Amino acid sequence: MGTRAERLEWTRGDGLVAVGAAATDLTGLSLSAVVDGTPFTVTGALGLVLAALTLLFRRHHPLPVLGAVLTLGLVVNVATPAAPHFGLTLTVALFTVGRRCRPAAVAAAGLATVPLAAVGLGGSVIPSGLNVLTNALAAALVVGAAVAANRWQHQAEANRLLLAERAVAEERRRIARELHDIVAHHITTMQLMAGGARVSLEHDPGAAREALVTLEASGRMALGEMRQLLDVLRAGEEAESVPPAPQPGTADLQRIVTESRLAGMDTEFTVHGTVRPLPPTVGLTVFRVVQEALTNARKHAGNANARVRLTYGPQEVSVEVCDDGPGDGPPRRTPARPRSGRAGYGLIGMRERVALHGGTLEAAPREDGGFRVAARLPVPAAAGAPDGAEREDHRR
């Protein structure tokens, strides 16, 4: 529906605005005819309706629409000797110019509107000073409201970008802590074991001793590079005081699937391909993607059904989380899963994690209802994979 609406020149909201403006101006014209005793002409009514219809195209052609409204307004003023007025159709047209055009064009449009809207009012072709003054005040209020709305919109957009940047920075900080928890422990252990083996060996062959020395040097170098990476990720942030803790991986997916079922969402979990050990950081990323996707599904899809599919490929691992829509619960949509396609902060975090490993993430509504999150992470098959690795293709 959104794609079809984008192809049209006008939207349903524009139609409602046009109908409302026409109804309001016609009501004002009829009341003026009753109060002042002036005739209610068909030409005047038709001119008001045609002027309101031009508002359908005001978003893409604001200046031509304003010109058309002023021209038809002249016809109405001449055909119907109504009392001085500044109609709703003219207000909407001028407000749209103020929102969508450059300051110079807005100023010129406002100056042209003041005298032209007063021509023919009260049965006089030459605008009176009172009518011009009234129109000037009305035009100033409309243009001022448009300028204020533009400033508010720009400020809101700046605040949104700032919040998104903060969310990215916070997610990168969490990634830095988790990388430290996983990688630093293993590299430090490798370094200590290699150094201890080199010291304790009494009759090692020269080749073995040289290999152990190389292993120790490699571990020290890897630890230094890892710390340098963490310094980059944590740049400008406060020091972390959270104690290290074991981090989850693909082996823990069954646990969060079970939690999702206990929370009321019927969740299916399948594994395809030859199961093999993944690097800890990749396993953690897969876990976080599934965790965030299931959390969003429970929040925004009600009591829907969900499906988690983990696939081990020759050179990659992929995970897909789908739900089938709002289900029995209320579809509460929030910025974490927007309809407009803009990524919320939860999706920003997932994209940041996946991009760190050179992968891709897709998150979008499904054509048949529901939502889909799919991540692909490059993971070359290990040369020394265990021979006993089994191929799993089953449901859990």
HELIX and SHEET records of a PDB file:
HELIX    1   1 GLY A    2  ARG A    7  1                                   6    
HELIX    2   2 ARG A   12  ASP A   36  1                                  25    
HELIX    3   3 VAL A   42  LEU A   53  1                                  12    
HELIX    4   4 THR A   54  PHE A   57  5                                   4    
HELIX    5   5 PRO A   62  ALA A   79  1                                  18    
HELIX    6   6 LEU A   88  ARG A  100  1                                  13    
HELIX    7   7 PRO A  103  LEU A  116  1                                  14    
HELIX    8   8 LEU A  121  GLY A  123  5                                   3    
HELIX    9   9 GLY A  129  LEU A  179  1                                  51    
HELIX   10  10 HIS A  180  ALA A  184  3                                   5    
HELIX   11  11 HIS A  185  SER A  200  1                                  16    
HELIX   12  12 GLY A  206  LEU A  233  1                                  28    
HELIX   13  13 THR A  250  ASP A  252  5                                   3    
HELIX   14  14 LEU A  253  LEU A  262  1                                  10    
HELIX   15  15 PRO A  280  HIS A  300  1                                  21    
HELIX   16  16 TYR A  345  LEU A  356  1                                  12    
SHEET    1   A 6 THR A 360  PRO A 365  0                                        
SHEET    2   A 6 PHE A 371  PRO A 378 -1                                        
SHEET    3   A 6 GLU A 316  ASP A 323 -1                                        
SHEET    4   A 6 ASN A 305  TYR A 312 -1                                        
SHEET    5   A 6 ASP A 266  GLY A 273  1                                        
SHEET    6   A 6 HIS A 394  ARG A 395 -1                                        
END                                                                             
